[in-house]
């Protein structure tokens, strides 16, 4: 009887360890967004790594030989975005749902506006957002507050903090692992809701 008992104990321990491992590795890493889009009449989105995977456009500008972040640099990025960037499916899907529910949609980007004409045309054609609803500024919180935006989607920590500062509900969009920009990114650091499966 004792021999059987001692044989069973290791099996029980292995079973316990395996169950603990399984529960930790399959648990949700981030809070899952439960947004009801019909609640919001004014909605804002960041552009890069939120609506667009635009790393190829930035890579092109960085390899062009112009001074990084100069007017010429931003002109290259804005003109090459339609050709080199890819729309992120999950965020685009959310944007369309907001529009279908009658929301006014705004895009607020920290880009400079040099050479913006092609970019604005691209945004109008692909997202249905008119040029007057696109803002180029680093002070996103002021625009969010001024426009009365109720929910703001962004990938970076600063997008989330500025949404909060501007009085909007922040929703984190996950960055593509292929994005060249790795800084300013700690999903869940503000206990914000996170849009699941929004990396690509």
C-alpha positions, 0 to 999 in steps of 0.5 A, spaced: 500 500 500 505 504 501 509 503 495 503 504 491 502 511 495 509 513 493 508 512 486 502 516 486 505 522 489 510 524 483 504 523 478 500 528 482 506 533 482 507 532 475 500 533 474 499 539 478 506 542 475 503 541 468 496 544 470 499 551 472 504 551 466 498 551 462 494 556 465 499 561 465 501 560 458 494 560 455 492 566 460 490 573 456 496 577 456 492 584 455 485 586 457 480 585 451 477 591 449 469 590 450 468 597 446 461 598 444 462 603 437 455 605 437 456 609 444 461 614 441 459 620 436 466 623 435 472 618 434 479 619 433 485 615 431 492 615 430 495 614 424 502 610 424 502 603 427 495 604 428 491 605 422 497 604 417 503 599 418 508 605 415 515 602 417 517 601 409 515 609 408 519 611 414 525 606 412 525 609 405 526 616 407 531 614 412 535 611 406 534 617 402 540 621 404 536 627 407 536 629 414 532 625 418 526 629 421 527 635 416 522 638 412 524 634 406 524 627 410 517 628 412 515 630 405 518 623 402 514 619 408 507 623 406 508 622 399 510 615 399 505 613 404 500 611 399 505 607 395 509 603 401 504 603 407 499 597 409 492 598 412 491 595 418 485 590 418 483 590 425 483 598 426 480 599 419 474 594 421 473 598 427 473 605 423 468 602 419 464 600 424 464 607 427 462 610 421 456 606 420 454 608 426 454 615 424 460 617 428 465 623 426 472 620 425 478 624 426 485 622 424 491 626 429 498 624 427 504 627 430 507 627 423 509 634 420 505 636 414 510 637 409 508 634 402 501 632 405 497 632 399 498 625 397 497 623 404 490 627 405 488 624 398 490 617 400 486 618 407 480 620 404 480 615 399 481 609 403 478 611 410 473 616 408 476 621 412 476 628 409 482 633 409 479 638 414 478 632 419 486 630 419 490 634 424 498 634 424 500 635 431 504 633 437 499 636 442 494 631 441 491 632 447 489 639 446 485 637 439 482 631 442 479 636 448 477 641 443 474 637 438 470 633 444 473 626 441 470 621 446 474 615 444 481 615 441 485 609 438 493 609 438 499 604 439 504 608 443 504 610 450 503 617 449 497 616 445 494 613 451 496 618 456 494 624 451 487 621 450 486 621 457 489 628 458 484 630 453 478 627 456 477 621 451 477 614 452 484 611 450 484 604 446 491 601 445 492 598 438 497 593 438 504 594 434 506 590 428 512 586 431 515 588 424 515 595 426 521 599 426 519 603 432 520 600 438 520 605 443 514 608 447 510 602 447 508 598 454 501 596 452 496 596 459 501 600 463 495 605 463 490 599 465 487 602 458 483 597 454 486 594 448 484 592 441 485 584 440 489 582 434 490 588 432 498 587 430 497 587 423 
